[in-house]
Amino acid sequence: MSATQVPVGDGTRLFEELCAVHGIMTRGAQLVAGSFTQLAGGAAVDTKTLVATVQWFVDFVRHFHQGKDELFWPVVRERFPGRVRRLDRLAEDADALRAALDELESVIGRIAEERRVGGSVSWGHAMREGTLASYRIRDLLAGRFGVEEPLLRGLIPVAPDEGVAGLRKALADSVSRGGPHLVLGLLEHPEPLPGRDRLYGGLPPSVRWTRGMLMSRFRRTLKALAAD
């Protein structure tokens, strides 16, 4: 996502980009939870791919919400001090989200270590923990987005142009640059997310130029996770 100056009246574009990033995280949570569920059911899930995907997902969600807390929300509070009381609820949910991310990271870390040393991880326990943590993250994200999006839908499109520019830069700085095949794939699969074209236009040229290769890699990832 580019952090360049936005044109006049571009608050709607910013809101669509924000919702697209939310959609990537929602689909990512569903992908991870579904893969753990498939693994528990005996499907042939490639653990190396599962480890890499979960690590990307945890890093993406954690980086985004830390960035928003440090960069995005302070700008919103400064621009609209009288209309953001509902943000207090997000602070209450933040600890629960961090705990669930830490739990999922711990599970996948144990799986990665057992895979590295050739040990025998307790698959039943790991699958149960991973499934519960990923669904918990999905539900927590849905709750946060259910508060954020209605609030921001009424604020961003009517924000002054200089305010939109500051918000857009803060949002751009909050999005992790890792895992471009997952970012692009989740943005487009199984159908393009609302705001896909807006967000796509701000992706680095290297991502846009290699779209076909990245989508092929994403499809291989889905197959390895028994999610195709």
Secondary structure, 3 states (H helix, E strand, C coil): CCCCCCCCCCHHHHHHHHHHHHHHHHHHHHHHHHHHHHHHCCCCCCHHHHHHHHHHHHHHHHHHHHHHHHHHHHHHHHHCCCCCCCHHHHHHHHHHHHHHHHHHHHHHHHHHHHHHHCCCCCHHHHHHHHHHHHHHHHHHHHHHHHHHHHHHHHHHHHCCHHHHHHHHHHHHHHCCCCCHHHHHHHHHCCCCCCCHHHHHHCCCHHHHHCHHHHHHHHHHHHHHCCCC
